Amino acid sequence: MGTTTSGYREPAMTNPAVVEPADTPRTFDVRTYGCQMNVHDSERIAGVLTDAGYVPAGEGQSADLVVFNTCAVRENADNKLYGNLGHMLPVKEAHPGMQIAVGGCMAQKDRDTIVKRAPWVDVVFGTHNLGSLPVLLERARIQDEAQVEILESLERFPSTLPTKRDSAYSAWVSISVGCNNTCTFCIVPALRGKEQDRRPGDILAEIRALVDQGVQEVTLLGQNVNAYGTGFGDLYADGEPLRDRQAFSKLLRACGEIDGLERVRFTSPHPKDFTDDVIAAMAETPNVMPQLHMPLQSGSDAVLKSMRRSYRAERFLGILGRVRDAMPHAAITTDIIVGFPGETDADFEATMDVVREARFSAAFTFQYSKRPGTPAAEMEDQVEQSVVSERYGRLLDLVNETAWQENRKLEGREVEVMFAEGEGRKDAQTQRMSGRARDNRLVHVTVPEDAEQRPRPGDIVRTVITHAAPHNLHADGGITELRRTRGGDAWQARQEQPEPAGVGLGMPTIRKR
């Protein structure tokens, strides 16, 4: 079920008399905020626009169409969006025929509120109807009024849409959308809907097609990948299909059988669904990387209960222990929220204790952000901001110190690094190239100046770590082994020949197009 509404638009925003000729391709710029799923969706948005005849705007060029693909997880998402839209008004006034579209989770949440607050926006579309954007843009242009179309359920699985990938050698592969969990702090289920899983055959077919194009690394993407398999079982309870609880581990093992696929990663399993068969699949499948992102959120059992997380600290640490038994050198990262309603000093100290014991290689830390529409937003005992800030500072110090200690253990060790574009901001000045080790740690590697000996993005090297920092590693002793890869070949081919309009499938770099 969808809704379509119209909003007032200033007539001065569009002057048909000065719009570019129809035979001039319109340019676009997709600006992405938020999670990896949003990056995946932005690649689909770019693909859909390319299929419709649009072309990416060049560096420094003012685009004919700017698309904001938004996030709503944090409270400041609202301010960021409306601030950015305010900055776009004079740009649009100076650019006849320009259009602005807002998609993603903020669009799903705010709907026609966006065009009320920013009437110069042309299109608002939701997370469930990415493919509608070209039609909505044309309708807005012809009718000269804003088009708002938000669907309440998935219109078409995003992976079936045309895609313009950022990377020639790495790809995002979505295995599910939505989430069936009821975490009290999280707005995602309300915006992304109930979990819907793709059939394994479709996923594996997409991966094989990507590998045929030169992709050698995929990241399996979902709000909770370990819940994968919902509706796959033949048994039913109360009329609802049961989940095949080993579906995800089977998928990992099947990925291991794809020739040419060198690295497989996956995002954010929920601890309550994490099972030993997944640990075994990770340890026994060579191309599944020894990396696990396991969101903790809190180390306090009382807070976890209030969050409705369905596990406790002991169980969480037990999972980590079994992972490390199977993969001693695995890197484990996490998410932690500070200042959840009702969190006491004792609750926070419990979180600090778990962090000390878990020894995360990195942690994404957040100060609790009240999101309207979530149960936590209505809870009593909201924690004062001054208290939250003080706790957050202490947690950050502990997390960074622990990560640094863990990274220093790698000094003197040889690691395998796959180079990637955009990973090292200072690479040009430092004569380095940057990429990810098998455990996803960022490594900056000194490389030869000679172009013949210099690796390409997508190529894989072995190198020795010479220095560790809290958030990255340095290898300044040079390369011990260089392997030119199919992914590097695909990257080079892209440089030598402009990518044709149309598109492939899938990727992992978060950057502005």
Secondary structure, DSSP 8 states (H G I E B T S, - for coil): -EEEEEE---GGG--GGGS--TTS--EEEEEE-SSHHHHHHHHHHHHHHHHTT-EE--TT---SEEEEEE--SSTHHHHHHHHHHHHHHHHHHTSTT-EEEEEEHHHHHHTTHHHHH-TT--EEE-TT-GGGHHHHHHHHHHHTSEEEEEESS-SS-GGGS-B--S-SSEEEEE-EES-----TT--HHHHH-S-EE--HHHHHHHHHHHHHTT--EEEEE-SSGGGTTBT-SS-EETTEE-B-TTHHHHHHHHHTTSTT--EEEE----GGG--HHHHHHHHH-TTB-SEEE---B-S-HHHHHHHT-S--HHHHHHHHHHHHHH-TT-EEEEEEEES-TT--HHHHHHHHHHHHHH--SEEEEEE----TTSGGGG-S----HHHHHHHHHHHHHHHHHHHHHHHHTTTT-EEEEEE-TTS-TTHHHHTEEEEEETT--EEEEE--SSTTT---TT-EEEEE--EE-SS-EEETT-EEEEE--HHHHHHHHHHHS---SS-B---------
